[in-house]
Amino acid sequence: MDLLAWILSQLIEIYMFIIIANAILSWFVFGTQNSVIRQIYWMTSRIVEPALSPIRRALGPMSRNLGIDISPFILILLLMILNRVLLP
């Protein structure tokens, strides 16, 4: 059981890095013509979007008034809590 928890914990950490990379790339992707950045952003979006969409829907209009998407931050917090539960 400990090995499985450790593996899941590592996968969660990798997923958190992908979320962070996607959030950072989202600042640059629309202002660049670099196809590599666009492809990396597209790939990371396909990985994180299924988890971010429900959070965005739950936040609804509240987050639109902020002018910034806080759903990646909330998802990372939830994943950190899950990680703490897996490996106390």
N, C-alpha and C positions, 0 to 999 in steps of 0.2 A: 504493500500500500504506500509506503514512503517513497519508493521509486516512482510510482505513478503520480503521486502528488508533486514530486520534484520535477518530473517531465512536464506536467501541466503548468506548473509555476514558470518554467523556462519558456514554454509556448506563450503564456500570458505576457511575459516580459518582452518577447520578440514582437508580439502583436502591439504592445504599447509603443515600441519604437516605430513600427509601421504607421501607427496613428499620428505620432509626432512628425514623422517625415511627410506624411500626407498633408498635415496642417501647414507645415512650413512651405511645401511646394505649392500649396493653393495660393500663397501670396504672390508667387512669381510666375505661375504657369500662363496666366492670361497676358502678361507683359513681355513674354519672350517668344522668339521664333525657334528656339532650340528644341529639336524633335526628341532628343534624349530626355530632357526634363518633362516634356509633355507625355512621353510614354511611361516614365516612372510614375508620374502623377496619375495617369490613367490606370496603371496596374495597382497602385496602392489604394486608389478610390474604389476599385472593384472589391478589394479585400475589406475595407473599413466601412463602406457605405451601408451594408446590411445591418451593422450594429449601430451606426449613427442615425439612420433614418427614424427608428422608433423614438429615440431621444429627442430629435428635432420636432417630431410630431407632438410629443408630450410637452415640450417647452412652448410650442405654438407661437402665438403673436408676441409673447413676452420677450423672446430672444430677438425677434426682428427689430424691436425698438432699441436694442442695445447697439446695433450696428456691427456686432461681432458674433461669430458663431462659437458658442461656448460648449457645444455638444462634444467635441473631442476631449475637453477638459473633464466633463462629467463622466464620459466613458472611461477615461484613464483612472479617475477616482474610484469608479465601480470595480474596475479590474484590480486596482490596488487592494481594495477591501477583499475581493475574492482571493487574491494571492495570500493575504494574511490568514484567511480562513483555511486555505490549503496547507500552508506551512506556518503554524503558530510559533 
